[in-house]
Amino acid sequence: MTRLSPVTRARAVVRWSLGHALPSTLLRRAARQGDLHGRMFVATRSDGLAALEPVLDELRAHGSFYRGRYASVSTDNAAVRALLSNPDVGSGFVPADGGSRLSRLQAWSMEDAPLGPLTPPSLLVTEPPDHTRYRKLVSRVFSVRAVERLRGRTQQIATELLDRIDPSSPVDLVASYCSLLPVTVIAEILGVPERDREKVLRFGAAAAPSLDLGLSWREFRYVESALREFDQWLGHHLDGLRSRPGDDLLSQLVAARDDGVSLTDTELKSIAGLVLAAGFETTVNLLGNGVALLANDPEQRGLLAEHADLWPNAVDEVLRVDPPVLLTGRMAMADTEVVGVPMKRGSVMVGLLAGANRDPRVFPQPEKFDVARENARDHVSFSAGRHYCLGAALARMEGEVGLRTLFERYPDLRVEQGAVRRSTRILRGYEQLPVTLSP
C-alpha cells in the first residue's frame, strides 16, 4: 500500500471512523440492547440468509418501518419501493445541518478521497440534475438492445471457460468460472486490452468492499489503495481510447454528448469504476448464488432441463431468493412521508432488499425457490426509482447465459464441503464454491 502523508492519513482516518468504525460500534452496542437494526447488522456476518430470517420476521412484525435507534428499517416490499422512488429521499449521506462541525469535518476528510462507487460523481450517490444527465448518457450504451448484442460473445466466453476446466476433479467454480465470465465481459465493455485483464480482475475484487459497511482499518486502507491505483490506470486507458477508439461501450461513452456536453474525465472514471465494482462483483455473486441454489434442488434443475424457456425467470428467482446486495440506505433531504409514515429531514432509512424480496404478501411461500414463480421479476434486487440499476439487463443476460451453459453441460453438478461465503455484509456471495462437475 502507498505510504500516505500525515494530512492524507488523517483524512483517511476520519473517513474510516465516520463511515465504518463509528457506525459499527454504535450498531453493535444497539444490538446488545435489543435494537433490531443492530441485531441485523451483527447477523449479516453469518453465512447465507438463515441467520437473518428470525430478525427479518421480527422487523416485518413492526409494519412498514421499524423505528430503530439510528435508522428506520423496512422489509415491506411496497415500502421499500416507495422509499427508493421518493423524490425527497437521497442516496448520499450528509449531516442534516450542513454547517455543523461534523459536516465540516466530513467535507474536509473527503478533499483527497479516492474516486469510488460511493463518492461523487458516482451514479450511486448523485441526485438530479447531475444524476439525470449522467444516466441519460450512460443508458444509451447499457440499453437492452446494446446488451443483447453482447449475448453471443458472452456465450462464447462461457463455453471457452468451461472447456478449460478438467471435470474429472473438484474445482472452485468462483475462481475458474463465476468470476472470470463477468470480468471478461466487463473488460470488453471497458475496452481493456487482454494484457491488462488480470489487473482489472484484481481491481474489481479489491474495490468491491468499498460498497460495504464495517471495514477494519486494514481493509479500508487496502480498498482505498486499490481505488487510487485503478484511477491512475484508468486515466491512461481513457487517453488511449480517445486516440484509438474501439467499438466497446466505454469508447462510446467517451464520444457521447448530451446537448453538446460530454462527460468529464472524472465522470468517465466514476462510471467505469462503478461498472467494475458494482457490475462485476454483484454478477459474480449472482452466478455463485445461482449455482448453489440449483445444485441443491434437483427438482428445479429438472424443470429447467424440460423447459429451457424458464431460464430468464430462473435468474430473477435467484435474484429474489439470494440477492447479491442485501440492503440499501437512504436519507431524507426534506420532511417527507413514505407509505404514510412521516420521516423528518436527516432521517436515515434502510431498505432491506432481501426482506422485501421475501414479503409474503407479494410472494406466496417466499422461502421456496421456484424457477417457475409467476412474479419472480417483482423483486427489488436492482433497486427502484431513479437509482434503478443501469446494469440490470447486462446482469440478467450474464446470469442466464452463465448458469444455463454450466448446467446444460453438467446437469448433475454437486457442491462439495468447504464452500465459503464472502465476509462482506452488504454484498452477498461466495468466496469459494468447490464443486464436482461430473458424477
GUPA-597304 format. One record per residue (C-alpha): residue in three letters; x, z, y. Coordinates in steps of 0.25 Angstrom, whole numbers. Each point is the difference from the previous one (the first is absolute). Layout:
N
{node 'ALA', {X, Z, Y}}
...
***
This chain:
439
{node 'MET', {0, 0, 0}}
{node 'THR', {5, -3, 14}}
{node 'ARG', {6, 11, 8}}
{node 'LEU', {-9, 4, 12}}
{node 'SER', {4, 4, 14}}
{node 'PRO', {-5, 14, 4}}
{node 'VAL', {-11, -5, 8}}
{node 'THR', {-5, -10, -10}}
{node 'ARG', {1, 11, -11}}
{node 'ALA', {-8, 10, 9}}
{node 'ARG', {-11, -10, 2}}
{node 'ALA', {0, -3, -15}}
{node 'VAL', {-2, 15, -3}}
{node 'VAL', {-12, 1, 10}}
{node 'ARG', {-6, -13, -7}}
{node 'TRP', {2, 6, -14}}
{node 'SER', {-5, 14, 5}}
{node 'LEU', {-13, -5, 7}}
{node 'GLY', {-3, -11, -11}}
{node 'HIS', {4, 7, -13}}
{node 'ALA', {5, 15, 0}}
{node 'LEU', {-10, 6, 9}}
{node 'PRO', {-12, -7, -6}}
{node 'SER', {5, 4, -14}}
{node 'THR', {2, 14, 4}}
{node 'LEU', {-14, 2, 6}}
{node 'LEU', {-7, -7, -11}}
{node 'ARG', {7, 8, -11}}
{node 'ARG', {-4, 13, 8}}
{node 'ALA', {-14, -5, 1}}
{node 'ALA', {-1, -3, -15}}
{node 'ARG', {4, 14, -3}}
{node 'GLN', {-11, 5, 9}}
{node 'GLY', {-10, -9, -8}}
{node 'ASP', {-1, -12, 10}}
{node 'LEU', {-4, -12, -8}}
{node 'HIS', {8, -10, 9}}
{node 'GLY', {12, 9, -3}}
{node 'ARG', {-3, 0, -15}}
{node 'MET', {-2, -15, 0}}
{node 'PHE', {14, -1, 6}}
{node 'VAL', {6, 8, -10}}
{node 'ALA', {-7, -7, -12}}
{node 'THR', {5, -13, 5}}
{node 'ARG', {14, 2, -6}}
{node 'SER', {-7, 0, -14}}
{node 'ASP', {0, -11, -10}}
{node 'GLY', {-13, -9, 1}}
{node 'LEU', {-13, 4, 6}}
{node 'ALA', {-4, 10, -10}}
{node 'ALA', {6, 12, 8}}
{node 'LEU', {-7, -5, 12}}
{node 'GLU', {-14, -1, -6}}
{node 'PRO', {-4, 14, 1}}
{node 'VAL', {4, 0, 15}}
{node 'LEU', {-8, -13, 2}}
{node 'ASP', {-12, 6, -6}}
{node 'GLU', {1, 12, 9}}
{node 'LEU', {2, -8, 12}}
{node 'ARG', {-12, -9, -4}}
{node 'ALA', {-9, 12, -1}}
{node 'HIS', {2, 3, 15}}
{node 'GLY', {-7, -13, 4}}
{node 'SER', {5, -12, 9}}
{node 'PHE', {12, 9, 5}}
{node 'TYR', {7, 12, -4}}
{node 'ARG', {5, 8, 13}}
{node 'GLY', {14, 4, -4}}
{node 'ARG', {9, 8, 8}}
{node 'TYR', {8, -12, 5}}
{node 'ALA', {-9, -12, -3}}
{node 'SER', {-14, -4, -4}}
{node 'VAL', {1, -7, -14}}
{node 'SER', {-10, -9, -6}}
{node 'THR', {-2, -5, -14}}
{node 'ASP', {-13, -7, 3}}
{node 'ASN', {0, -15, -1}}
{node 'ALA', {-9, -2, 12}}
{node 'ALA', {7, 10, 9}}
{node 'VAL', {14, -6, -3}}
{node 'ARG', {-5, -14, 3}}
{node 'ALA', {-6, 5, 13}}
{node 'LEU', {13, 8, 4}}
{node 'LEU', {8, -12, -3}}
{node 'SER', {-9, -9, 9}}
{node 'ASN', {-2, 9, 11}}
{node 'PRO', {5, -6, 13}}
{node 'ASP', {3, 14, 6}}
{node 'VAL', {9, 4, -11}}
{node 'GLY', {14, -5, 0}}
{node 'SER', {11, -1, -11}}
{node 'GLY', {11, 6, 9}}
{node 'PHE', {3, 15, 1}}
{node 'VAL', {3, 5, 13}}
{node 'PRO', {-4, 14, 6}}
{node 'ALA', {-13, 0, 7}}
{node 'ASP', {6, 4, 13}}
{node 'GLY', {10, -11, 4}}
{node 'GLY', {7, 9, 10}}
{node 'SER', {3, 12, -9}}
{node 'ARG', {14, 5, -4}}
{node 'LEU', {-3, -5, -14}}
{node 'SER', {-4, -14, 4}}
{node 'ARG', {13, -1, 8}}
{node 'LEU', {8, 5, -11}}
{node 'GLN', {-6, -10, -9}}
{node 'ALA', {2, -11, 9}}
{node 'TRP', {15, 4, 2}}
{node 'SER', {2, 0, -15}}
{node 'MET', {-5, -14, -1}}
{node 'GLU', {9, -6, 10}}
{node 'ASP', {10, -5, -10}}
{node 'ALA', {-8, 1, -13}}
{node 'PRO', {2, -12, -10}}
{node 'LEU', {-11, -10, 0}}
{node 'GLY', {-9, 3, -12}}
{node 'PRO', {-14, -2, -6}}
{node 'LEU', {-5, 13, 8}}
{node 'THR', {7, -3, 14}}
{node 'PRO', {-6, -10, 10}}
{node 'PRO', {-2, -11, 1}}
{node 'SER', {-3, 0, -15}}
{node 'LEU', {-15, -4, -3}}
{node 'LEU', {-2, 13, -7}}
{node 'VAL', {1, 8, 13}}
{node 'THR', {-3, -9, 11}}
{node 'GLU', {-14, -2, 6}}
{node 'PRO', {-7, -11, 8}}
{node 'PRO', {3, -8, 8}}
{node 'ASP', {14, 0, -6}}
{node 'HIS', {-5, 1, -14}}
{node 'THR', {-10, -11, 2}}
{node 'ARG', {11, -10, 5}}
{node 'TYR', {9, 4, -12}}
{node 'ARG', {-11, -1, -10}}
{node 'LYS', {-5, -14, 5}}
{node 'LEU', {14, -6, -1}}
{node 'VAL', {3, 7, -14}}
{node 'SER', {-13, -3, -6}}
{node 'ARG', {2, -15, 1}}
{node 'VAL', {12, 1, -10}}
{node 'PHE', {-7, 10, -10}}
{node 'SER', {-13, -7, -1}}
{node 'VAL', {-7, -1, -14}}
{node 'ARG', {3, -15, 1}}
{node 'ALA', {15, 2, 3}}
{node 'VAL', {1, 11, -11}}
{node 'GLU', {-6, -10, -10}}
{node 'ARG', {11, -10, 3}}
{node 'LEU', {9, 11, -6}}
{node 'ARG', {-7, 2, -13}}
{node 'GLY', {7, -11, -8}}
{node 'ARG', {14, 5, 5}}
{node 'THR', {-5, 15, -4}}
{node 'GLN', {-4, -5, -14}}
{node 'GLN', {14, -7, -1}}
{node 'ILE', {7, 13, 4}}
{node 'ALA', {-8, 9, -10}}
{node 'THR', {3, -10, -11}}
{node 'GLU', {14, 0, 3}}
{node 'LEU', {2, 15, 1}}
{node 'LEU', {-7, 2, -14}}
{node 'ASP', {8, -11, -6}}
{node 'ARG', {13, 9, 3}}
{node 'ILE', {-6, 12, -7}}
{node 'ASP', {4, 3, -14}}
{node 'PRO', {-13, 4, -6}}
{node 'SER', {7, 6, -13}}
{node 'SER', {4, 13, 7}}
{node 'PRO', {-7, 10, 10}}
{node 'VAL', {2, -4, 15}}
{node 'ASP', {-3, 6, 13}}
{node 'LEU', {-11, -9, 6}}
{node 'VAL', {2, 5, 14}}
{node 'ALA', {14, -4, 1}}
{node 'SER', {-1, -13, -8}}
{node 'TYR', {-13, -5, 5}}
{node 'CYS', {-10, 8, 9}}
{node 'SER', {11, 1, 11}}
{node 'LEU', {6, -14, -2}}
{node 'LEU', {-12, -8, 1}}
{node 'PRO', {-5, 5, 14}}
{node 'VAL', {14, 1, 6}}
{node 'THR', {3, -15, -4}}
{node 'VAL', {-14, -4, 6}}
{node 'ILE', {3, 8, 13}}
{node 'ALA', {14, -6, 1}}
{node 'GLU', {-5, -14, -1}}
{node 'ILE', {-11, 4, 11}}
{node 'LEU', {11, 5, 9}}
{node 'GLY', {9, -12, -3}}
{node 'VAL', {11, 9, -6}}
{node 'PRO', {11, -8, -7}}
{node 'GLU', {2, 4, -15}}
{node 'ARG', {14, 6, 3}}
{node 'ASP', {-7, 11, 9}}
{node 'ARG', {-12, 3, -9}}
{node 'GLU', {7, 12, -7}}
{node 'LYS', {2, 6, 13}}
{node 'VAL', {-14, -2, 4}}
{node 'LEU', {-5, 7, -12}}
{node 'ARG', {9, 12, 4}}
{node 'PHE', {-5, -1, 14}}
{node 'GLY', {-15, 0, -5}}
{node 'ALA', {2, 12, -10}}
{node 'ALA', {8, 8, 11}}
{node 'ALA', {-10, -3, 11}}
{node 'ALA', {-13, 3, -7}}
{node 'PRO', {1, 15, 1}}
{node 'SER', {-1, -1, 15}}
{node 'LEU', {-15, -1, -3}}
{node 'ASP', {0, 13, -7}}
{node 'LEU', {-1, 15, 5}}
{node 'GLY', {8, 12, -3}}
{node 'LEU', {14, -7, -2}}
{node 'SER', {12, 9, -1}}
{node 'TRP', {11, -1, 11}}
{node 'ARG', {9, -8, -10}}
{node 'GLU', {-12, -10, -4}}
{node 'PHE', {-3, -1, 15}}
{node 'ARG', {14, -4, 4}}
{node 'TYR', {1, -10, -12}}
{node 'VAL', {-12, -7, 4}}
{node 'GLU', {4, -1, 15}}
{node 'SER', {14, -5, -4}}
{node 'ALA', {-7, -11, -9}}
{node 'LEU', {-9, -4, 12}}
{node 'ARG', {11, -1, 9}}
{node 'GLU', {8, -9, -10}}
{node 'PHE', {-12, -8, -2}}
{node 'ASP', {-2, -2, 15}}
{node 'GLN', {14, -5, 1}}
{node 'TRP', {-1, -10, -11}}
{node 'LEU', {-14, -5, 4}}
{node 'GLY', {6, -3, 14}}
{node 'HIS', {10, -9, -6}}
{node 'HIS', {-11, -6, -10}}
{node 'LEU', {-9, -3, 12}}
{node 'ASP', {11, -7, 7}}
{node 'GLY', {2, -9, -12}}
{node 'LEU', {-15, -4, -1}}
{node 'ARG', {0, -4, 15}}
{node 'SER', {11, -10, -2}}
{node 'ARG', {-4, -4, -14}}
{node 'PRO', {-15, 3, -2}}
{node 'GLY', {-5, -2, -14}}
{node 'ASP', {-14, -1, -6}}
{node 'ASP', {-1, 15, -2}}
{node 'LEU', {-10, 9, 7}}
{node 'LEU', {10, 7, 9}}
{node 'SER', {5, -13, 5}}
{node 'GLN', {-15, -3, 4}}
{node 'LEU', {-1, 14, 7}}
{node 'VAL', {13, -3, 8}}
{node 'ALA', {-7, -13, 5}}
{node 'ALA', {-14, 6, 1}}
{node 'ARG', {-6, 1, 14}}
{node 'ASP', {-13, 6, 6}}
{node 'ASP', {-3, -6, 13}}
{node 'GLY', {14, -5, 2}}
{node 'VAL', {6, 14, -3}}
{node 'SER', {8, 2, -13}}
{node 'LEU', {4, 13, -7}}
{node 'THR', {13, 7, 5}}
{node 'ASP', {12, 3, -8}}
{node 'THR', {-5, 15, -1}}
{node 'GLU', {-14, -4, -4}}
{node 'LEU', {5, -10, -11}}
{node 'LYS', {9, 10, -6}}
{node 'SER', {-11, 10, 0}}
{node 'ILE', {-9, -9, -7}}
{node 'ALA', {11, -4, -10}}
{node 'GLY', {3, 14, -3}}
{node 'LEU', {-15, 4, -2}}
{node 'VAL', {-1, -12, -10}}
{node 'LEU', {12, 5, -7}}
{node 'ALA', {-3, 15, 0}}
{node 'ALA', {-15, 0, -1}}
{node 'GLY', {-2, -13, -7}}
{node 'PHE', {11, 1, -11}}
{node 'GLU', {-1, 14, -4}}
{node 'THR', {-15, 1, -1}}
{node 'THR', {-1, -12, -9}}
{node 'VAL', {11, 6, -9}}
{node 'ASN', {-10, 12, -1}}
{node 'LEU', {-12, -9, -2}}
{node 'LEU', {7, -7, -12}}
{node 'GLY', {6, 12, -6}}
{node 'ASN', {-14, 8, 1}}
{node 'GLY', {-7, -12, -6}}
{node 'VAL', {10, -1, -12}}
{node 'ALA', {-2, 15, -3}}
{node 'LEU', {-16, -1, 1}}
{node 'LEU', {-1, -12, -8}}
{node 'ALA', {10, 4, -11}}
{node 'ASN', {-8, 13, -2}}
{node 'ASP', {-13, -8, -1}}
{node 'PRO', {-1, -10, -12}}
{node 'GLU', {-15, -2, 3}}
{node 'GLN', {3, -5, 14}}
{node 'ARG', {11, -8, -4}}
{node 'GLY', {-9, -7, -11}}
{node 'LEU', {-10, -3, 11}}
{node 'LEU', {10, -7, 8}}
{node 'ALA', {5, -8, -12}}
{node 'GLU', {-14, -5, -2}}
{node 'HIS', {-4, -2, 15}}
{node 'ALA', {13, -4, 8}}
{node 'ASP', {-9, -2, 12}}
{node 'LEU', {-1, 15, 1}}
{node 'TRP', {15, 1, 4}}
{node 'PRO', {-3, 0, 15}}
{node 'ASN', {-10, 11, -2}}
{node 'ALA', {9, 8, -9}}
{node 'VAL', {11, 0, 12}}
{node 'ASP', {-11, 6, 9}}
{node 'GLU', {-3, 11, -10}}
{node 'VAL', {14, 4, -2}}
{node 'LEU', {1, 1, 15}}
{node 'ARG', {-13, 9, 0}}
{node 'VAL', {4, 9, -12}}
{node 'ASP', {15, 2, 4}}
{node 'PRO', {3, -5, 14}}
{node 'PRO', {14, -3, 4}}
{node 'VAL', {-3, 8, 13}}
{node 'LEU', {-6, 14, -1}}
{node 'LEU', {-5, 2, 14}}
{node 'THR', {1, -4, 15}}
{node 'GLY', {-1, 9, 12}}
{node 'ARG', {-6, -3, 14}}
{node 'MET', {-1, 7, 13}}
{node 'ALA', {-12, 0, 10}}
{node 'MET', {4, -6, 13}}
{node 'ALA', {-12, 5, 7}}
{node 'ASP', {-12, 9, -4}}
{node 'THR', {-8, -8, -10}}
{node 'GLU', {-9, 1, -13}}
{node 'VAL', {3, -4, -14}}
{node 'VAL', {-13, -2, -8}}
{node 'GLY', {-6, 10, 9}}
{node 'VAL', {11, 10, -1}}
{node 'PRO', {6, 4, 14}}
{node 'MET', {15, -2, 2}}
{node 'LYS', {7, 5, 12}}
{node 'ARG', {11, -8, 7}}
{node 'GLY', {13, 3, -7}}
{node 'SER', {-7, 4, -13}}
{node 'VAL', {8, -5, -13}}
{node 'MET', {-8, -6, -11}}
{node 'VAL', {4, -4, -14}}
{node 'GLY', {-7, -10, -8}}
{node 'LEU', {3, 2, -15}}
{node 'LEU', {0, -14, -5}}
{node 'ALA', {1, 5, -14}}
{node 'GLY', {-12, 9, 2}}
{node 'ALA', {-9, -11, 7}}
{node 'ASN', {3, -9, -12}}
{node 'ARG', {-6, 10, -9}}
{node 'ASP', {-12, 4, 8}}
{node 'PRO', {-11, 1, -11}}
{node 'ARG', {-11, -5, 10}}
{node 'VAL', {7, -13, 1}}
{node 'PHE', {7, -1, -14}}
{node 'PRO', {-8, 5, -12}}
{node 'GLN', {9, 7, -10}}
{node 'PRO', {11, -1, 10}}
{node 'GLU', {11, 5, -9}}
{node 'LYS', {-3, -11, -10}}
{node 'PHE', {10, -12, 0}}
{node 'ASP', {-9, -12, -1}}
{node 'VAL', {5, -14, 3}}
{node 'ALA', {-14, -6, 0}}
{node 'ARG', {-5, 10, 10}}
{node 'GLU', {-9, -8, 10}}
{node 'ASN', {4, 7, 13}}
{node 'ALA', {15, 2, -3}}
{node 'ARG', {3, -7, 12}}
{node 'ASP', {-7, 11, 9}}
{node 'HIS', {13, 8, -1}}
{node 'VAL', {7, 4, 13}}
{node 'SER', {14, -1, -5}}
{node 'PHE', {3, -11, 10}}
{node 'SER', {-5, 9, 11}}
{node 'ALA', {-11, -6, 9}}
{node 'GLY', {-3, -4, 14}}
{node 'ARG', {10, -5, 9}}
{node 'HIS', {11, 5, -8}}
{node 'TYR', {-5, -6, -13}}
{node 'CYS', {13, -5, -8}}
{node 'LEU', {5, -13, 4}}
{node 'GLY', {6, -2, -13}}
{node 'ALA', {-12, 3, -8}}
{node 'ALA', {-2, -15, -5}}
{node 'LEU', {15, 0, -4}}
{node 'ALA', {0, 13, -8}}
{node 'ARG', {-13, -4, -7}}
{node 'MET', {6, -13, -4}}
{node 'GLU', {14, 6, -4}}
{node 'GLY', {-8, 11, -8}}
{node 'GLU', {-9, -10, -7}}
{node 'VAL', {12, -10, -4}}
{node 'GLY', {9, 11, -4}}
{node 'LEU', {-9, 8, -9}}
{node 'ARG', {-7, -12, -6}}
{node 'THR', {13, -7, -3}}
{node 'LEU', {6, 13, -6}}
{node 'PHE', {-12, 4, -9}}
{node 'GLU', {-3, -15, -5}}
{node 'ARG', {14, 0, -5}}
{node 'TYR', {1, 14, -5}}
{node 'PRO', {-15, 5, -3}}
{node 'ASP', {5, 12, -8}}
{node 'LEU', {9, 5, 10}}
{node 'ARG', {2, 15, -2}}
{node 'VAL', {5, 10, 11}}
{node 'GLU', {11, 10, -6}}
{node 'GLN', {3, 14, 3}}
{node 'GLY', {9, 2, 12}}
{node 'ALA', {-9, -7, 11}}
{node 'VAL', {4, 7, 13}}
{node 'ARG', {-9, 0, 13}}
{node 'ARG', {6, -2, 13}}
{node 'SER', {2, 12, 8}}
{node 'THR', {-6, -5, 13}}
{node 'ARG', {-13, 7, 4}}
{node 'ILE', {-8, -12, 7}}
{node 'LEU', {6, -12, -8}}
{node 'ARG', {-5, 2, -15}}
{node 'GLY', {7, -8, -11}}
{node 'TYR', {10, 1, -11}}
{node 'GLU', {15, 2, 2}}
{node 'GLN', {3, -4, -15}}
{node 'LEU', {-10, -6, -10}}
{node 'PRO', {6, -1, -14}}
{node 'VAL', {-8, -10, -9}}
{node 'THR', {1, -7, -13}}
{node 'LEU', {-5, -14, 1}}
{node 'SER', {-1, -4, -14}}
{node 'PRO', {-6, 7, -12}}
***
